[in-house]
Amino acid sequence: MEHMALRRKFSPEFKSEAVRLATQVGISVNSIANDLGIHDSLLRRWIREASNPAKTRQSGSEDAAELAREVSRLRRENARLKMERDIIKKALVDSTGHCNILP
C-alpha cells in the first residue's frame, strides 16, 4: 500500500493570523511556524503572498477605480428609479384625488 501525504487546508483567518504573528518584531518565523505546527517555508510563502498579492489580481488602485465607477453608476440608477417612482406616485394621486394606500 502506497503512503499518500494528506494536505491540510488552512482558513484565510488562520493564514492571516499566522502572518500577523510572524511579522511581529522579536519573534522568528521559525518559532511561529513551529508553534503553529507548520513548516517555516509555508509560513514564509504566506508572508510573501500577503505582502505581494498575486499578479493575476488587479492592483488596489484599479480595484478602487472600478468600485468608484460602480458606485457612480448605481447612484445614477438610484436617482432615475426614485424619479420614476415619484412620477408614478404623483400620477396616481392626481388621477384619484387621494393617495392609493394598500391595506
N, CA, C and O atoms as CSV, one atom per row, in Angstrom:
chain,resi,resn,atom,element,x,y,z
A,1,MET,N,N,0.845,-1.185,0.000
A,1,MET,CA,C,0.000,0.000,0.000
A,1,MET,C,C,0.890,1.247,0.000
A,1,MET,O,O,1.814,1.367,0.805
A,2,GLU,N,N,0.600,2.146,-0.894
A,2,GLU,CA,C,1.399,3.354,-1.069
A,2,GLU,C,C,1.011,4.400,-0.032
A,2,GLU,O,O,-0.170,4.578,0.267
A,3,HIS,N,N,2.006,5.091,0.515
A,3,HIS,CA,C,1.767,6.142,1.507
A,3,HIS,C,C,1.424,7.435,0.779
A,3,HIS,O,O,2.189,7.899,-0.066
A,4,MET,N,N,0.297,8.003,1.100
A,4,MET,CA,C,-0.118,9.272,0.491
A,4,MET,C,C,-0.125,10.355,1.562
A,4,MET,O,O,-0.729,10.206,2.624
A,5,ALA,N,N,0.555,11.434,1.256
A,5,ALA,CA,C,0.587,12.552,2.189
A,5,ALA,C,C,-0.737,13.308,2.120
A,5,ALA,O,O,-1.239,13.598,1.034
A,6,LEU,N,N,-1.289,13.618,3.267
A,6,LEU,CA,C,-2.529,14.381,3.314
A,6,LEU,C,C,-2.180,15.861,3.351
A,6,LEU,O,O,-1.330,16.292,4.130
A,7,ARG,N,N,-2.836,16.619,2.513
A,7,ARG,CA,C,-2.632,18.066,2.506
A,7,ARG,C,C,-3.634,18.712,3.430
A,7,ARG,O,O,-4.843,18.533,3.287
A,8,ARG,N,N,-3.123,19.454,4.366
A,8,ARG,CA,C,-4.020,20.188,5.256
A,8,ARG,C,C,-4.424,21.480,4.570
A,8,ARG,O,O,-3.645,22.072,3.824
A,9,LYS,N,N,-5.636,21.905,4.828
A,9,LYS,CA,C,-6.116,23.182,4.305
A,9,LYS,C,C,-6.250,24.138,5.476
A,9,LYS,O,O,-6.742,23.783,6.547
A,10,PHE,N,N,-5.798,25.358,5.240
A,10,PHE,CA,C,-5.845,26.371,6.287
A,10,PHE,C,C,-6.784,27.485,5.871
A,10,PHE,O,O,-6.786,27.911,4.716
A,11,SER,N,N,-7.573,27.950,6.808
A,11,SER,CA,C,-8.520,29.025,6.523
A,11,SER,C,C,-7.760,30.331,6.297
A,11,SER,O,O,-6.637,30.492,6.776
A,12,PRO,N,N,-8.379,31.266,5.564
A,12,PRO,CA,C,-7.762,32.586,5.378
A,12,PRO,C,C,-7.483,33.276,6.721
A,12,PRO,O,O,-6.488,33.988,6.862
A,13,GLU,N,N,-8.365,33.061,7.704
A,13,GLU,CA,C,-8.179,33.674,9.014
A,13,GLU,C,C,-6.925,33.123,9.687
A,13,GLU,O,O,-6.155,33.873,10.286
A,14,PHE,N,N,-6.723,31.796,9.583
A,14,PHE,CA,C,-5.542,31.167,10.174
A,14,PHE,C,C,-4.272,31.720,9.531
A,14,PHE,O,O,-3.311,32.066,10.219
A,15,LYS,N,N,-4.286,31.797,8.194
A,15,LYS,CA,C,-3.118,32.310,7.462
A,15,LYS,C,C,-2.829,33.754,7.856
A,15,LYS,O,O,-1.680,34.126,8.095
A,16,SER,N,N,-3.881,34.560,7.922
A,16,SER,CA,C,-3.724,35.970,8.267
A,16,SER,C,C,-3.142,36.136,9.664
A,16,SER,O,O,-2.246,36.953,9.877
A,17,GLU,N,N,-3.650,35.363,10.611
A,17,GLU,CA,C,-3.151,35.442,11.973
A,17,GLU,C,C,-1.702,34.957,12.050
A,17,GLU,O,O,-0.894,35.535,12.776
A,18,ALA,N,N,-1.375,33.911,11.313
A,18,ALA,CA,C,-0.001,33.395,11.298
A,18,ALA,C,C,0.948,34.461,10.754
A,18,ALA,O,O,2.030,34.673,11.302
A,19,VAL,N,N,0.543,35.128,9.678
A,19,VAL,CA,C,1.371,36.191,9.092
A,19,VAL,C,C,1.527,37.338,10.080
A,19,VAL,O,O,2.618,37.884,10.241
A,20,ARG,N,N,0.428,37.700,10.741
A,20,ARG,CA,C,0.489,38.788,11.729
A,20,ARG,C,C,1.481,38.444,12.833
A,20,ARG,O,O,2.305,39.274,13.217
A,21,LEU,N,N,1.399,37.226,13.335
A,21,LEU,CA,C,2.312,36.803,14.394
A,21,LEU,C,C,3.758,36.788,13.909
A,21,LEU,O,O,4.665,37.208,14.629
A,22,ALA,N,N,3.968,36.304,12.688
A,22,ALA,CA,C,5.322,36.155,12.160
A,22,ALA,C,C,5.968,37.493,11.821
A,22,ALA,O,O,7.192,37.582,11.726
A,23,THR,N,N,5.171,38.519,11.640
A,23,THR,CA,C,5.737,39.822,11.278
A,23,THR,C,C,5.921,40.735,12.493
A,23,THR,O,O,6.304,41.896,12.348
A,24,GLN,N,N,5.649,40.213,13.681
A,24,GLN,CA,C,5.893,40.986,14.891
A,24,GLN,C,C,7.396,41.033,15.163
A,24,GLN,O,O,8.115,40.059,14.939
A,25,VAL,N,N,7.838,42.150,15.636
A,25,VAL,CA,C,9.256,42.329,15.942
A,25,VAL,C,C,9.642,41.415,17.109
A,25,VAL,O,O,8.931,41.328,18.110
A,26,GLY,N,N,10.778,40.739,16.956
A,26,GLY,CA,C,11.308,39.934,18.037
A,26,GLY,C,C,10.875,38.479,18.041
A,26,GLY,O,O,11.323,37.708,18.889
A,27,ILE,N,N,10.019,38.091,17.117
A,27,ILE,CA,C,9.574,36.703,17.058
A,27,ILE,C,C,9.998,36.130,15.713
A,27,ILE,O,O,9.654,36.680,14.668
A,28,SER,N,N,10.740,35.032,15.733
A,28,SER,CA,C,11.247,34.468,14.481
A,28,SER,C,C,10.162,33.685,13.747
A,28,SER,O,O,9.253,33.123,14.359
A,29,VAL,N,N,10.278,33.663,12.441
A,29,VAL,CA,C,9.346,32.915,11.595
A,29,VAL,C,C,9.419,31.433,11.956
A,29,VAL,O,O,8.394,30.755,12.029
A,30,ASN,N,N,10.637,30.934,12.182
A,30,ASN,CA,C,10.799,29.515,12.538
A,30,ASN,C,C,10.058,29.183,13.825
A,30,ASN,O,O,9.419,28.135,13.926
A,31,SER,N,N,10.142,30.068,14.800
A,31,SER,CA,C,9.481,29.847,16.082
A,31,SER,C,C,7.959,29.827,15.924
A,31,SER,O,O,7.290,28.949,16.470
A,32,ILE,N,N,7.416,30.783,15.185
A,32,ILE,CA,C,5.966,30.854,14.959
A,32,ILE,C,C,5.499,29.616,14.203
A,32,ILE,O,O,4.500,29.000,14.575
A,33,ALA,N,N,6.221,29.251,13.142
A,33,ALA,CA,C,5.852,28.080,12.345
A,33,ALA,C,C,5.852,26.824,13.209
A,33,ALA,O,O,4.937,26.005,13.123
A,34,ASN,N,N,6.868,26.675,14.033
A,34,ASN,CA,C,6.960,25.515,14.922
A,34,ASN,C,C,5.789,25.494,15.896
A,34,ASN,O,O,5.180,24.447,16.113
A,35,ASP,N,N,5.470,26.657,16.490
A,35,ASP,CA,C,4.344,26.747,17.430
A,35,ASP,C,C,3.017,26.396,16.764
A,35,ASP,O,O,2.138,25.809,17.396
A,36,LEU,N,N,2.871,26.756,15.478
A,36,LEU,CA,C,1.624,26.502,14.761
A,36,LEU,C,C,1.571,25.115,14.130
A,36,LEU,O,O,0.531,24.690,13.628
A,37,GLY,N,N,2.695,24.419,14.159
A,37,GLY,CA,C,2.725,23.076,13.594
A,37,GLY,C,C,2.770,23.059,12.080
A,37,GLY,O,O,2.266,22.134,11.442
A,38,ILE,N,N,3.383,24.100,11.503
A,38,ILE,CA,C,3.521,24.162,10.048
A,38,ILE,C,C,4.994,24.329,9.698
A,38,ILE,O,O,5.806,24.699,10.546
A,39,HIS,N,N,5.322,24.057,8.460
A,39,HIS,CA,C,6.709,24.205,8.009
A,39,HIS,C,C,7.011,25.687,7.814
A,39,HIS,O,O,6.160,26.449,7.354
A,40,ASP,N,N,8.238,26.090,8.171
A,40,ASP,CA,C,8.594,27.512,8.073
A,40,ASP,C,C,8.533,28.022,6.631
A,40,ASP,O,O,8.247,29.199,6.414
A,41,SER,N,N,8.796,27.165,5.643
A,41,SER,CA,C,8.724,27.620,4.249
A,41,SER,C,C,7.283,27.964,3.855
A,41,SER,O,O,7.052,28.867,3.050
A,42,LEU,N,N,6.321,27.238,4.427
A,42,LEU,CA,C,4.912,27.542,4.155
A,42,LEU,C,C,4.557,28.918,4.729
A,42,LEU,O,O,3.906,29.725,4.067
A,43,LEU,N,N,4.985,29.170,5.946
A,43,LEU,CA,C,4.711,30.473,6.573
A,43,LEU,C,C,5.401,31.594,5.805
A,43,LEU,O,O,4.821,32.665,5.628
A,44,ARG,N,N,6.626,31.365,5.346
A,44,ARG,CA,C,7.327,32.384,4.551
A,44,ARG,C,C,6.575,32.664,3.247
A,44,ARG,O,O,6.514,33.809,2.799
A,45,ARG,N,N,6.008,31.626,2.643
A,45,ARG,CA,C,5.223,31.829,1.416
A,45,ARG,C,C,3.985,32.673,1.710
A,45,ARG,O,O,3.648,33.566,0.932
A,46,TRP,N,N,3.300,32.398,2.831
A,46,TRP,CA,C,2.127,33.195,3.201
A,46,TRP,C,C,2.505,34.651,3.425
A,46,TRP,O,O,1.765,35.555,3.037
A,47,ILE,N,N,3.643,34.878,4.044
A,47,ILE,CA,C,4.112,36.253,4.285
A,47,ILE,C,C,4.377,36.944,2.956
A,47,ILE,O,O,3.988,38.095,2.761
A,48,ARG,N,N,5.039,36.243,2.042
A,48,ARG,CA,C,5.338,36.792,0.715
A,48,ARG,C,C,4.049,37.108,-0.042
A,48,ARG,O,O,3.932,38.171,-0.651
A,49,GLU,N,N,3.087,36.196,-0.007
A,49,GLU,CA,C,1.803,36.412,-0.693
A,49,GLU,C,C,1.032,37.585,-0.082
A,49,GLU,O,O,0.375,38.341,-0.797
A,50,ALA,N,N,1.115,37.731,1.233
A,50,ALA,CA,C,0.405,38.827,1.904
A,50,ALA,C,C,1.000,40.182,1.549
A,50,ALA,O,O,0.281,41.177,1.452
A,51,SER,N,N,2.308,40.218,1.356
A,51,SER,CA,C,2.948,41.492,1.046
A,51,SER,C,C,2.963,41.792,-0.445
A,51,SER,O,O,3.160,42.941,-0.842
A,52,ASN,N,N,2.758,40.774,-1.275
A,52,ASN,CA,C,2.775,40.956,-2.723
A,52,ASN,C,C,1.664,40.102,-3.332
A,52,ASN,O,O,1.926,38.980,-3.767
A,53,PRO,N,N,0.421,40.613,-3.372
A,53,PRO,CA,C,-0.705,39.826,-3.876
A,53,PRO,C,C,-0.419,39.269,-5.269
A,53,PRO,O,O,0.381,39.823,-6.024
A,54,ALA,N,N,-1.077,38.182,-5.588
A,54,ALA,CA,C,-0.873,37.511,-6.874
A,54,ALA,C,C,-1.036,38.482,-8.031
A,54,ALA,O,O,-1.893,39.365,-7.999
A,55,LYS,N,N,-0.208,38.313,-9.047
A,55,LYS,CA,C,-0.228,39.227,-10.193
A,55,LYS,C,C,-1.511,39.098,-10.995
A,55,LYS,O,O,-1.842,39.987,-11.780
A,56,THR,N,N,-2.239,37.999,-10.808
A,56,THR,CA,C,-3.496,37.825,-11.539
A,56,THR,C,C,-4.574,38.758,-11.015
A,56,THR,O,O,-5.531,39.052,-11.730
A,57,ARG,N,N,-4.439,39.227,-9.784
A,57,ARG,CA,C,-5.405,40.170,-9.233
A,57,ARG,C,C,-5.083,41.577,-9.685
A,57,ARG,O,O,-3.932,41.895,-9.985
A,58,GLN,N,N,-6.084,42.405,-9.731
A,58,GLN,CA,C,-5.865,43.806,-10.074
A,58,GLN,C,C,-5.190,44.513,-8.914
A,58,GLN,O,O,-5.318,44.103,-7.760
A,59,SER,N,N,-4.478,45.568,-9.228
A,59,SER,CA,C,-3.839,46.336,-8.157
A,59,SER,C,C,-4.918,47.061,-7.357
A,59,SER,O,O,-6.049,47.215,-7.819
A,60,GLY,N,N,-4.560,47.499,-6.165
A,60,GLY,CA,C,-5.515,48.174,-5.294
A,60,GLY,C,C,-6.107,49.423,-5.909
A,60,GLY,O,O,-7.292,49.701,-5.725
A,61,SER,N,N,-5.282,50.200,-6.654
A,61,SER,CA,C,-5.801,51.427,-7.251
A,61,SER,C,C,-6.790,51.118,-8.369
A,61,SER,O,O,-7.762,51.850,-8.553
A,62,GLU,N,N,-6.552,50.037,-9.119
A,62,GLU,CA,C,-7.508,49.652,-10.160
A,62,GLU,C,C,-8.803,49.168,-9.530
A,62,GLU,O,O,-9.884,49.469,-10.036
A,63,ASP,N,N,-8.712,48.412,-8.416
A,63,ASP,CA,C,-9.898,47.971,-7.699
A,63,ASP,C,C,-10.690,49.171,-7.206
A,63,ASP,O,O,-11.914,49.198,-7.336
A,64,ALA,N,N,-10.007,50.165,-6.641
A,64,ALA,CA,C,-10.677,51.349,-6.114
A,64,ALA,C,C,-11.349,52.128,-7.236
A,64,ALA,O,O,-12.467,52.614,-7.066
A,65,ALA,N,N,-10.683,52.253,-8.378
A,65,ALA,CA,C,-11.266,52.976,-9.510
A,65,ALA,C,C,-12.503,52.247,-10.022
A,65,ALA,O,O,-13.505,52.880,-10.355
A,66,GLU,N,N,-12.435,50.923,-10.085
A,66,GLU,CA,C,-13.583,50.144,-10.548
A,66,GLU,C,C,-14.751,50.293,-9.578
A,66,GLU,O,O,-15.896,50.432,-10.007
A,67,LEU,N,N,-14.477,50.265,-8.287
A,67,LEU,CA,C,-15.531,50.450,-7.292
A,67,LEU,C,C,-16.142,51.843,-7.387
A,67,LEU,O,O,-17.357,51.993,-7.262
A,68,ALA,N,N,-15.325,52.850,-7.603
A,68,ALA,CA,C,-15.824,54.216,-7.729
A,68,ALA,C,C,-16.755,54.336,-8.934
A,68,ALA,O,O,-17.799,54.985,-8.859
A,69,ARG,N,N,-16.368,53.704,-10.050
A,69,ARG,CA,C,-17.236,53.733,-11.240
A,69,ARG,C,C,-18.564,53.034,-10.967
A,69,ARG,O,O,-19.619,53.517,-11.378
A,70,GLU,N,N,-18.514,51.905,-10.279
A,70,GLU,CA,C,-19.734,51.165,-9.962
A,70,GLU,C,C,-20.627,51.958,-9.017
A,70,GLU,O,O,-21.845,51.980,-9.201
A,71,VAL,N,N,-20.053,52.607,-8.017
A,71,VAL,CA,C,-20.838,53.435,-7.091
A,71,VAL,C,C,-21.500,54.576,-7.852
A,71,VAL,O,O,-22.672,54.878,-7.627
A,72,SER,N,N,-20.762,55.204,-8.740
A,72,SER,CA,C,-21.313,56.303,-9.534
A,72,SER,C,C,-22.476,55.815,-10.396
A,72,SER,O,O,-23.517,56.467,-10.471
A,73,ARG,N,N,-22.293,54.669,-11.044
A,73,ARG,CA,C,-23.357,54.106,-11.887
A,73,ARG,C,C,-24.590,53.789,-11.048
A,73,ARG,O,O,-25.711,54.089,-11.458
A,74,LEU,N,N,-24.394,53.189,-9.883
A,74,LEU,CA,C,-25.519,52.828,-9.023
A,74,LEU,C,C,-26.238,54.064,-8.486
A,74,LEU,O,O,-27.460,54.050,-8.333
A,75,ARG,N,N,-25.498,55.123,-8.201
A,75,ARG,CA,C,-26.136,56.368,-7.738
A,75,ARG,C,C,-27.013,56.964,-8.833
A,75,ARG,O,O,-28.125,57.418,-8.562
A,76,ARG,N,N,-26.511,56.962,-10.080
A,76,ARG,CA,C,-27.316,57.474,-11.200
A,76,ARG,C,C,-28.578,56.634,-11.379
A,76,ARG,O,O,-29.667,57.173,-11.576
A,77,GLU,N,N,-28.424,55.307,-11.310
A,77,GLU,CA,C,-29.571,54.413,-11.453
A,77,GLU,C,C,-30.570,54.633,-10.323
A,77,GLU,O,O,-31.778,54.654,-10.559
A,78,ASN,N,N,-30.080,54.796,-9.104
A,78,ASN,CA,C,-30.948,55.032,-7.956
A,78,ASN,C,C,-31.735,56.337,-8.120
A,78,ASN,O,O,-32.933,56.380,-7.840
A,79,ALA,N,N,-31.070,57.381,-8.565
A,79,ALA,CA,C,-31.747,58.667,-8.778
A,79,ALA,C,C,-32.834,58.536,-9.843
A,79,ALA,O,O,-33.929,59.078,-9.691
A,80,ARG,N,N,-32.524,57.807,-10.929
A,80,ARG,CA,C,-33.508,57.615,-12.004
A,80,ARG,C,C,-34.715,56.834,-11.484
A,80,ARG,O,O,-35.855,57.192,-11.779
A,81,LEU,N,N,-34.478,55.781,-10.721
A,81,LEU,CA,C,-35.571,54.972,-10.192
A,81,LEU,C,C,-36.432,55.757,-9.208
A,81,LEU,O,O,-37.653,55.603,-9.200
A,82,LYS,N,N,-35.815,56.594,-8.381
A,82,LYS,CA,C,-36.578,57.440,-7.451
A,82,LYS,C,C,-37.458,58.412,-8.219
A,82,LYS,O,O,-38.614,58.635,-7.860
A,83,MET,N,N,-36.896,58.996,-9.292
A,83,MET,CA,C,-37.665,59.929,-10.100
A,83,MET,C,C,-38.864,59.215,-10.738
A,83,MET,O,O,-39.975,59.745,-10.737
A,84,GLU,N,N,-38.638,58.022,-11.277
A,84,GLU,CA,C,-39.735,57.256,-11.880
A,84,GLU,C,C,-40.802,56.921,-10.841
A,84,GLU,O,O,-41.998,57.016,-11.118
A,85,ARG,N,N,-40.368,56.532,-9.655
A,85,ARG,CA,C,-41.308,56.223,-8.577
A,85,ARG,C,C,-42.135,57.447,-8.210
A,85,ARG,O,O,-43.350,57.350,-8.035
A,86,ASP,N,N,-41.476,58.608,-8.092
A,86,ASP,CA,C,-42.183,59.832,-7.725
A,86,ASP,C,C,-43.186,60.241,-8.799
A,86,ASP,O,O,-44.272,60.728,-8.482
A,87,ILE,N,N,-42.830,60.047,-10.064
A,87,ILE,CA,C,-43.751,60.370,-11.160
A,87,ILE,C,C,-44.983,59.480,-11.082
A,87,ILE,O,O,-46.105,59.955,-11.256
A,88,ILE,N,N,-44.780,58.196,-10.822
A,88,ILE,CA,C,-45.909,57.260,-10.723
A,88,ILE,C,C,-46.784,57.608,-9.529
A,88,ILE,O,O,-48.010,57.591,-9.639
A,89,LYS,N,N,-46.173,57.924,-8.386
A,89,LYS,CA,C,-46.940,58.316,-7.202
A,89,LYS,C,C,-47.789,59.543,-7.484
A,89,LYS,O,O,-48.967,59.585,-7.130
A,90,LYS,N,N,-47.188,60.550,-8.127
A,90,LYS,CA,C,-47.900,61.790,-8.434
A,90,LYS,C,C,-49.053,61.525,-9.397
A,90,LYS,O,O,-50.140,62.081,-9.242
A,91,ALA,N,N,-48.812,60.680,-10.381
A,91,ALA,CA,C,-49.867,60.357,-11.347
A,91,ALA,C,C,-51.026,59.643,-10.664
A,91,ALA,O,O,-52.181,59.893,-11.007
A,92,LEU,N,N,-50.750,58.771,-9.717
A,92,LEU,CA,C,-51.811,58.067,-9.004
A,92,LEU,C,C,-52.625,59.018,-8.138
A,92,LEU,O,O,-53.851,58.914,-8.088
A,93,VAL,N,N,-51.962,59.936,-7.463
A,93,VAL,CA,C,-52.668,60.897,-6.607
A,93,VAL,C,C,-53.502,61.832,-7.468
A,93,VAL,O,O,-54.652,62.115,-7.130
A,94,ASP,N,N,-52.945,62.320,-8.577
A,94,ASP,CA,C,-53.668,63.237,-9.448
A,94,ASP,C,C,-54.893,62.571,-10.072
A,94,ASP,O,O,-55.919,63.222,-10.265
A,95,SER,N,N,-54.796,61.291,-10.385
A,95,SER,CA,C,-55.904,60.618,-11.066
A,95,SER,C,C,-57.044,60.284,-10.121
A,95,SER,O,O,-58.186,60.181,-10.569
A,96,THR,N,N,-56.783,60.112,-8.845
A,96,THR,CA,C,-57.842,59.728,-7.902
A,96,THR,C,C,-58.175,60.828,-6.903
A,96,THR,O,O,-59.201,60.768,-6.225
A,97,GLY,N,N,-57.330,61.806,-6.816
A,97,GLY,CA,C,-57.568,62.867,-5.852
A,97,GLY,C,C,-57.027,62.551,-4.477
A,97,GLY,O,O,-56.999,63.425,-3.611
A,98,HIS,N,N,-56.605,61.344,-4.261
A,98,HIS,CA,C,-56.001,60.987,-2.989
A,98,HIS,C,C,-55.003,59.837,-3.222
A,98,HIS,O,O,-55.019,59.173,-4.258
A,99,CYS,N,N,-54.169,59.639,-2.256
A,99,CYS,CA,C,-53.115,58.631,-2.359
A,99,CYS,C,C,-53.710,57.239,-2.216
A,99,CYS,O,O,-54.508,56.976,-1.317
A,100,ASN,N,N,-53.313,56.369,-3.106
A,100,ASN,CA,C,-53.750,54.971,-3.010
A,100,ASN,C,C,-52.847,54.239,-2.029
A,100,ASN,O,O,-51.649,54.087,-2.269
A,101,ILE,N,N,-53.419,53.793,-0.939
A,101,ILE,CA,C,-52.653,53.089,0.079
A,101,ILE,C,C,-53.186,51.673,0.160
A,101,ILE,O,O,-54.392,51.450,0.268
A,102,LEU,N,N,-52.270,50.723,0.107
A,102,LEU,CA,C,-52.684,49.326,0.202
A,102,LEU,C,C,-52.969,48.997,1.663
A,102,LEU,O,O,-52.261,49.456,2.559
A,103,PRO,N,N,-54.022,48.191,1.901
A,103,PRO,CA,C,-54.347,47.832,3.301
A,103,PRO,C,C,-53.293,46.943,3.912
A,103,PRO,O,O,-53.412,46.552,5.073
